[in-house]
Structures are given as structure tokens and as C-alpha cells.
Amino acid sequence: MKIINTKDTNFKSEFESILARAKSDIKGVSKIVSNIIDEIVESGNEALKSHIEKFDKWTVAKDEDLLISQNDMKKAYENIDENLRNALHTAYDRIKVYHEKQLPKSWIDFEENGTILGQKVTPVDRAGLYIPGGKAAYPSSLLMNAIPALVAGVKEIVVCTPTPNNEVNELLLAACHLCGVSKVYKVGGASAIAAMAYGTQTIQKVDVITGPGNIFVATAKKLVFGEVNIDMIAGPSEIGILADESAKPHYLAIDLLSQAEHDEMASSILITTDEDLANKTSIEVENYLAKLEREAIARKSIEERGVIIVTSNMEESIELMNEIAPEHLEVMTKNPFELLPYIKHAGAIFLGENTPEPIGDYIAGPNHTLPTGGTAKFYSPLNVENFMKKSSIISFSKNAISKLGEPCALLADTEGLTAHAKSVRVRLEDK
């Protein structure tokens, strides 16, 4: 694994390339995705069927074949191994409890002059979840996207997931049943995003689309934003680790690989104050790589996007990591909580050697749909509020408008909006 030092003469350019990891070729695929969206808008189900035949390699005989029945979801749930079902329930319960703590509240405030102000919080009517298929199926992503929607109070939750060769992941269906998903469609890629955003003869338009996906899915979400709301534009998975001399190299190595095995484009970055630890971790990475089922994917990720940075002190380490703003950040130091106040940018923070990133992926409770590519500087993890919206509440009494009406009208005058001003003054004149 590549090791660089902040004292190296070329460190600045090396670090700039790390920061540029998020530069995905959205421009390169925008035209393709735009054409796919246009075809869905114009032809609906017929375009969907054509895209499925082209990309997922199976033929949709009739519209009903796009939908997976509730009975199939129930059967999948009943047929899975009991230990696996119990694990799903454990994850479900922990994720639900965590997200219930996020629920925003409606409120009303009464002022002495008779003004009533407040906020009304309501869920969206219909949420669309995109759950990836292809290289791997992710029932955990279903839980992480469906549960906050359930907690928010969304009445209709629909799922789109690709089914290459018309093969459906049974564990994903079991998770859909557990979460009470309304409908599951065998549709993937940009076509699925377009179908949920604009609707077809079979798939009803949704209000918000959430969930991870490849560059085509991410680009489609970007292009339909405004027609519907979206959670974020997420890129390949990534992990950053802050470590001092107390960290265990084999822990560090396998945690770096836990992200590298996701995707060839995944990023694994270790920043440490200990050069000896850096060298030992690099050796451990190689030792583990040879034993991984997804070795080819993980090796390419590590070789092209993996790096260990050796710094002069922990302050420098934190400064660099804040610049990177990783999706997942592990803190493997003697006293990890002491560093927490100085960490500004990270999607999720894992403190201590007994908190590997996969704990957050599956069982801890917080959401694993996280901002990537440095967007943790301004984005938050997927949460309950992604499935809700707020309405302002305003009510003025006669006393309130008599006191605040003229300043309001004056401000309207200065903007040249005479009807605005008159709308207020007519009430002031009405004795």
C-alpha cells in the first residue's frame, strides 16, 4: 500500500490528488442518462422494458412482471434462516430506536400582541428507495432507507432494484417485508430514478428519492432533483482512519479493506503519526488481500486509491482528515474521545478499536447512507428529516397587525411592490 509523508517534497500534489478522489465523470455520462430519462418520460413502461432487456438481460412479457408481489416478499421472509431473520430484527430495532430520536417536532409560539407563529412538520406522501443490485445486493441499505421513512410517517414506500437475469435477492425481499414496503419493482439504474421521479403506467411518481447507486444512478438523481427531492449525490465508498502508535496494524489493515472490497473506485486512507505503524499496516494489507473473496476488486482499489499518510503530529493528522472529510472516519488512538471536538467533517465517526466501520453498516443504529467525496463538509447522513417537510404557521390578531403592519408596508414600498403594501394598509385603514 502506498505510503507518503507530509515532509515529502511532492506531498502537496499527492494530497491534492487525494482530495480530487470525488471527481467522477458525471459530465461524461450526463448525455446518456438524460436520454434515458427522456425515453422514460415519453414512453413510460415501454422504455422501461427496453432498458431492462438491454441492461439486465431479461424480457418483461407484461407490465405486471415489473412488480414483485407482497406474497413473494412474505415467503422470502418466512424462508430465510432463523438466525439471519433474528439478525435482521436486531438491526431493524436498533435502527428504528436511533431514528426515532431524530424526529423533529411541530411547535406553536404565542406572543403577547396576539401573534401566533409556529412550525408544522409532516411526512411526504410517497418515498422512492433505490437499492443497488448487480455486483452485490444490499438488504442493509433497504433497512437504512426504509426505517427512517417509516419513522417519519411516510404512508407509501416503494423500492426499485435491478434484477440481472431476472434474479431476485431473497434476503432483500425479506427485509422489504419486515419494513412493510408497499411495492418493489424490478427496475434499476437511471431508468428506475426517472420512473420514480416522473411516473409511468405502473410506477407512481414519488416525492423523494433516496439510496445509493453507481455513476448513472447518481447522475440521474442530480438531473431529476427539483422534480422530486433527493437525499444526496453519493459516490464510491470510502474510509479514513486516524491512528497513533497504540493502534493494531492488523485492525487497521482489515478496516481499510472493508471499504476497498466494495468497489474498485472506493478510497481507503490511513493517517498516522507513526511511520513504523504505517509500514506494518501496509504489510498486513497485503497479507489480508490474498485471502479475500473479492481480492481483485479490493486490490485495484488499494493500488489506485489507497494511501497511508505519515504526519509529524496528531494536530496535522486531524487537519488533513478534516480536509478529506471522509464518509467513514475511524479514530484508533489511546484516547479517541479527546479528538472528537477537533473533528469537523465526517459522515460517521467510529471511536475506539472495538468500533470497526462495518458495525455502523449493519447493527449500531445510525444510518449508513452517508456523504462521500468530501461532501461531509456540507451534507449529513440520511435521516428522518429527508422524508419530512416543514410548513410555517402564521396568525396575526388585529392588535398584532396594527403594531407591525406599517413597518411591513414600508418595506414593501421600498421594493416597489405596491399591492403588497396596500394588502397590509387596507387592514390598517379598516377601523
ZAMARGU-4260 file (C-alpha; in steps of 0.2 Angstrom, whole numbers, plus 5000, padded with zeros to 4 digits):
<rodrens>
0) 5000/5000/5000 | 5007/5017/4995 | 5015/5027/5010 | 5018/5046/5009 | 5025/5058/5022
5) 5020/5076/5024 | 5038/5080/5024 | 5040/5074/5006 | 5043/5087/4993 | 5029/5082/4982
10) 5017/5079/4997 | 5006/5094/4992 | 5002/5087/4974 | 5000/5070/4981 | 4987/5076/4994
15) 4978/5086/4980 | 4975/5070/4971 | 4968/5063/4986 | 4956/5077/4988 | 4951/5075/4970
20) 4945/5057/4973 | 4927/5063/4971 | 4929/5069/4954 | 4918/5057/4945 | 4913/5058/4927
25) 4896/5065/4928 | 4898/5075/4913 | 4904/5060/4903 | 4888/5051/4907 | 4875/5065/4908
30) 4870/5064/4890 | 4867/5045/4891 | 4857/5047/4907 | 4847/5062/4900 | 4842/5052/4885
35) 4837/5038/4897 | 4826/5050/4907 | 4818/5057/4891 | 4814/5040/4885 | 4805/5036/4901
40) 4796/5052/4901 | 4790/5050/4883 | 4786/5031/4883 | 4784/5025/4901 | 4783/5006/4903
45) 4789/5003/4885 | 4805/5012/4888 | 4807/5003/4905 | 4805/4986/4897 | 4818/4990/4883
50) 4831/4996/4896 | 4828/4981/4907 | 4831/4970/4891 | 4847/4980/4887 | 4855/4981/4904
55) 4848/4967/4915 | 4846/4954/4901 | 4829/4948/4903 | 4812/4951/4894 | 4797/4959/4903
60) 4782/4950/4895 | 4769/4961/4903 | 4768/4976/4914 | 4764/4966/4929 | 4781/4957/4928
65) 4789/4973/4934 | 4781/4971/4951 | 4786/4959/4965 | 4771/4953/4974 | 4768/4955/4993
70) 4766/4937/4994 | 4784/4934/4987 | 4791/4946/5000 | 4782/4937/5014 | 4788/4920/5008
75) 4806/4926/5007 | 4804/4932/5025 | 4797/4916/5031 | 4810/4905/5021 | 4826/4914/5027
80) 4837/4905/5041 | 4831/4909/5058 | 4847/4916/5064 | 4848/4928/5049 | 4830/4933/5052
85) 4834/4937/5070 | 4849/4947/5065 | 4838/4957/5053 | 4826/4960/5068 | 4840/4966/5079
90) 4846/4978/5066 | 4829/4984/5062 | 4825/4988/5081 | 4842/4997/5084 | 4840/5007/5068
95) 4822/5012/5072 | 4826/5017/5090 | 4840/5028/5084 | 4830/5037/5071 | 4815/5039/5082
100) 4827/5051/5092 | 4829/5062/5077 | 4810/5066/5074 | 4808/5085/5073 | 4793/5092/5082
105) 4779/5104/5077 | 4778/5119/5088 | 4767/5135/5091 | 4773/5151/5100 | 4761/5164/5106
110) 4766/5182/5108 | 4758/5195/5119 | 4752/5206/5105 | 4741/5191/5098 | 4754/5185/5085
115) 4754/5166/5083 | 4769/5158/5075 | 4774/5140/5073 | 4780/5126/5063 | 4770/5111/5056
120) 4781/5095/5052 | 4773/5082/5040 | 4779/5067/5031 | 4780/5066/5012 | 4766/5056/5004
125) 4777/5044/4994 | 4795/5039/4996 | 4805/5030/4982 | 4820/5020/4988 | 4834/5014/4976
130) 4843/4999/4982 | 4858/4993/4971 | 4860/4976/4964 | 4872/4969/4952 | 4889/4966/4960
135) 4881/4964/4976 | 4864/4965/4984 | 4862/4976/5000 | 4847/4972/5012 | 4856/4983/5024
140) 4853/4998/5013 | 4835/4994/5012 | 4834/4994/5031 | 4844/5011/5032 | 4832/5019/5019
145) 4815/5012/5024 | 4816/5013/5043 | 4818/5032/5043 | 4804/5034/5031 | 4793/5023/5042
150) 4798/5033/5057 | 4794/5049/5048 | 4776/5043/5045 | 4778/5040/5026 | 4762/5030/5021
155) 4769/5023/5004 | 4786/5017/5002 | 4791/5010/4985 | 4808/5001/4981 | 4817/5000/4964
160) 4831/4987/4962 | 4839/4980/4947 | 4837/4961/4944 | 4850/4955/4932 | 4844/4940/4923
165) 4828/4942/4932 | 4836/4935/4948 | 4829/4942/4964 | 4839/4943/4980 | 4828/4934/4993
170) 4836/4942/5008 | 4832/4959/5001 | 4814/4954/4999 | 4813/4948/5017 | 4820/4965/5023
175) 4806/4973/5012 | 4793/4963/5021 | 4800/4967/5038 | 4799/4985/5034 | 4782/4985/5027
180) 4787/4991/5010 | 4772/4995/4999 | 4779/4989/4982 | 4795/4983/4975 | 4799/4985/4956
185) 4812/4975/4946 | 4819/4991/4939 | 4837/4998/4940 | 4849/5011/4935 | 4845/5028/4929
190) 4828/5021/4922 | 4822/5017/4940 | 4826/5035/4945 | 4817/5043/4930 | 4802/5031/4933
195) 4801/5036/4952 | 4803/5055/4948 | 4791/5056/4933 | 4780/5041/4935 | 4775/5028/4922
200) 4759/5017/4918 | 4765/5006/4933 | 4776/5016/4944 | 4768/5031/4953 | 4778/5047/4955
205) 4786/5049/4972 | 4790/5064/4982 | 4808/5060/4987 | 4821/5048/4981 | 4834/5041/4992
210) 4848/5027/4991 | 4865/5024/4984 | 4870/5019/4966 | 4883/5019/4953 | 4888/5035/4942
215) 4872/5033/4931 | 4861/5032/4946 | 4870/5047/4955 | 4869/5057/4938 | 4850/5053/4936
220) 4847/5059/4954 | 4856/5075/4950 | 4846/5078/4934 | 4829/5074/4942 | 4832/5085/4958
225) 4818/5098/4958 | 4805/5087/4950 | 4807/5077/4966 | 4818/5079/4982 | 4834/5068/4984
230) 4845/5063/4999 | 4862/5067/4991 | 4874/5064/4976 | 4884/5049/4983 | 4899/5042/4976
235) 4910/5027/4979 | 4913/5021/4997 | 4927/5027/5007 | 4936/5026/5024 | 4948/5037/5033
240) 4957/5031/5049 | 4966/5042/5062 | 4979/5031/5071 | 4993/5034/5084 | 5006/5021/5090
245) 4994/5012/5100 | 4984/5006/5085 | 4985/4987/5080 | 4991/4986/5062 | 4980/4971/5058
250) 4965/4980/5064 | 4969/4995/5053 | 4973/4984/5038 | 4957/4974/5038 | 4946/4990/5041
255) 4954/4998/5026 | 4950/4983/5016 | 4932/4983/5022 | 4929/4998/5010 | 4941/4993/4997
260) 4931/4977/4994 | 4915/4987/4990 | 4921/4994/4973 | 4937/4997/4963 | 4933/5016/4965
265) 4932/5015/4984 | 4945/5025/4994 | 4955/5019/5009 | 4965/5032/5018 | 4975/5030/5034
270) 4984/5045/5043 | 4996/5041/5057 | 5009/5049/5067 | 5019/5033/5067 | 5030/5028/5052
275) 5033/5010/5059 | 5014/5008/5061 | 5012/5013/5043 | 5024/5000/5037 | 5017/4986/5047
280) 4999/4991/5041 | 5005/4990/5023 | 5012/4973/5025 | 4996/4967/5034 | 4985/4974/5020
285) 4995/4963/5008 | 4993/4948/5019 | 4974/4950/5020 | 4972/4954/5002 | 4977/4937/4996
290) 4963/4929/5007 | 4948/4940/5002 | 4935/4933/4991 | 4934/4950/4982 | 4953/4951/4981
295) 4953/4958/4963 | 4941/4972/4967 | 4950/4976/4984 | 4967/4976/4976 | 4963/4988/4962
300) 4955/5000/4975 | 4970/4999/4986 | 4983/5001/4972 | 4974/5015/4964 | 4965/5024/4978
305) 4973/5018/4994 | 4986/5028/5004 | 4994/5029/5021 | 5000/5047/5026 | 5013/5049/5039
310) 5012/5065/5049 | 5023/5075/5061 | 5009/5075/5075 | 4991/5072/5078 | 4986/5090/5075
315) 4992/5089/5057 | 4984/5072/5055 | 4967/5080/5061 | 4969/5095/5049 | 4972/5084/5034
320) 4957/5072/5038 | 4946/5087/5040 | 4951/5092/5023 | 4947/5075/5016 | 4930/5074/5025
325) 4928/5056/5024 | 4912/5046/5023 | 4918/5035/5037 | 4931/5040/5050 | 4938/5028/5062
330) 4948/5035/5077 | 4961/5022/5083 | 4971/5031/5097 | 4974/5030/5115 | 4960/5042/5120
335) 4949/5044/5104 | 4936/5054/5113 | 4949/5068/5116 | 4950/5070/5097 | 4931/5071/5094
340) 4930/5090/5097 | 4943/5093/5084 | 4934/5083/5070 | 4924/5094/5060 | 4920/5085/5044
345) 4915/5066/5043 | 4899/5057/5038 | 4900/5045/5053 | 4914/5044/5067 | 4919/5027/5074
350) 4928/5029/5091 | 4940/5016/5098 | 4947/5000/5092 | 4932/4990/5095 | 4921/5000/5084
355) 4925/4995/5066 | 4916/5003/5052 | 4905/4988/5047 | 4897/4989/5065 | 4889/5005/5058
360) 4885/4997/5041 | 4874/4984/5049 | 4869/4985/5068 | 4874/5000/5078 | 4859/5011/5073
365) 4864/5027/5064 | 4862/5027/5046 | 4875/5021/5034 | 4869/5031/5019 | 4882/5044/5021
370) 4890/5059/5011 | 4905/5054/5001 | 4919/5063/4991 | 4922/5077/5004 | 4903/5082/5004
375) 4903/5078/5023 | 4908/5096/5024 | 4890/5101/5020 | 4879/5086/5019 | 4873/5075/5033
380) 4869/5056/5034 | 4852/5051/5028 | 4839/5054/5042 | 4821/5056/5046 | 4820/5074/5040
385) 4824/5068/5022 | 4807/5061/5022 | 4798/5076/5030 | 4795/5094/5026 | 4791/5109/5037
390) 4777/5122/5035 | 4777/5139/5043 | 4762/5144/5054 | 4757/5162/5055 | 4742/5170/5063
395) 4741/5189/5067 | 4727/5197/5078 | 4720/5214/5075 | 4732/5221/5088 | 4747/5212/5080
400) 4744/5219/5063 | 4741/5237/5070 | 4758/5236/5078 | 4768/5228/5064 | 4758/5232/5048
405) 4766/5249/5044 | 4784/5243/5046 | 4779/5229/5034 | 4771/5240/5022 | 4786/5252/5022
410) 4797/5238/5017 | 4786/5233/5003 | 4786/5251/4997 | 4805/5251/4996 | 4804/5236/4985
415) 4791/5244/4973 | 4778/5231/4977 | 4763/5242/4980 | 4750/5229/4980 | 4760/5221/4994
420) 4759/5237/5004 | 4741/5240/5001 | 4736/5222/5006 | 4743/5227/5023 | 4737/5245/5024
425) 4719/5241/5019 | 4718/5231/5035 | 4726/5246/5045 | 4713/5258/5037 | 4698/5246/5041
430) 4693/5253/5058
</rodrens>
